């Protein structure tokens, strides 16, 4: 009789273990394929791309102008990208003459809007910009920006950038 009780108890434990394994597998599968999880991943990607692009567009050194401007072009798309490319010769001349160095640092950022279907997003960014003139002390200022991002084949890129105070993008 004790042997029969042990067998039934073992069978019940095996059945419970199998049910738990099925439940755990189903839960994992459901979580991995949840639309909310996918949306969160895209949101995190947009935030990271927006922060990096805003930092890139607020960083420029007259001594490393070509690679810095290449980074600007790689960070942008659409009309903003065209503006950077079209105004480049005159802009390069002014930067070289001014001999300034700007360094952007993102303080905080948040995704304000995200439309995954259309591939558009807006990111609010608080940035600290340090401008170092050829002579004198560096000047530090803080700004709040709104970046419009578009999804491209190369990832999320800035298509518009303006002050959070309401300037048009």
Residue pairs with C-beta under 8 A, 6 or more apart in sequence:
31 37
39 114
39 116
42 114
42 116
43 111
43 114
45 155
45 156
46 111
46 114
46 121
46 123
46 149
46 156
47 109
47 110
47 111
47 123
49 149
49 155
49 156
49 157
50 109
50 111
50 121
50 123
50 125
50 147
50 149
50 156
50 158
51 106
51 109
51 123
51 125
52 75
53 75
53 76
53 147
53 149
53 156
53 157
53 158
54 104
54 106
54 109
54 123
54 125
54 127
54 145
54 147
54 158
54 161
55 104
55 105
55 106
55 127
56 71
56 72
56 74
56 75
56 104
57 72
57 75
57 76
57 104
57 158
57 161
58 102
58 103
58 104
58 127
58 129
59 68
59 71
59 102
59 103
59 104
60 68
60 69
60 72
60 95
60 100
60 101
60 102
61 68
61 101
61 102
62 95
62 96
62 98
62 99
62 100
62 101
63 101
65 92
65 95
65 96
69 84
69 88
69 92
72 84
73 81
73 84
73 85
74 154
74 157
75 157
75 158
76 84
76 157
76 158
76 159
77 150
77 152
77 157
77 158
77 159
78 150
78 159
78 160
79 159
79 160
80 158
80 159
80 160
80 161
81 157
81 159
98 133
98 134
99 133
99 134
100 131
100 132
100 133
100 134
101 131
101 132
102 129
102 130
102 131
102 132
103 129
103 130
103 132
104 127
104 128
104 129
105 127
105 128
105 129
105 130
106 125
106 126
106 127
107 126
107 127
107 128
107 142
108 125
108 126
109 123
109 124
109 125
109 126
110 123
110 124
111 121
111 122
111 123
112 122
112 123
112 124
112 146
113 120
113 121
113 122
114 120
114 121
114 122
115 121
119 150
119 151
120 148
120 149
120 150
120 151
121 148
121 149
121 150
121 156
122 146
122 147
122 148
122 149
123 146
123 147
123 149
124 144
124 145
124 146
124 164
125 144
125 145
125 146
125 147
126 142
126 143
126 144
126 145
127 142
127 143
127 144
127 145
128 140
128 141
128 142
129 140
129 141
129 142
129 143
130 138
130 139
130 140
131 138
131 139
131 140
131 141
132 138
132 139
133 139
143 163
144 163
144 164
144 165
145 161
145 162
145 163
145 164
146 161
146 162
146 163
146 164
146 169
147 158
147 160
147 161
148 158
148 159
148 160
148 161
148 169
149 156
149 157
149 158
149 159
150 156
150 157
150 159
160 169
161 169
162 168
162 169
